[in-house]
Amino acid sequence: FFPSTYTSEQMRREILEILKSWRNSNWI
């Protein structure tokens, strides 16, 4: 799902962005 070159910090940041966008689109 994530590129293996990602660091844990980059992965965490990506997850936070995904969660934020998901929340914004579903919990208006």
Buried (B, 14 or more C-beta within 10 A) or exposed (E): EEEEEEEEEEEEEEEEEEEEEEEEEEEE
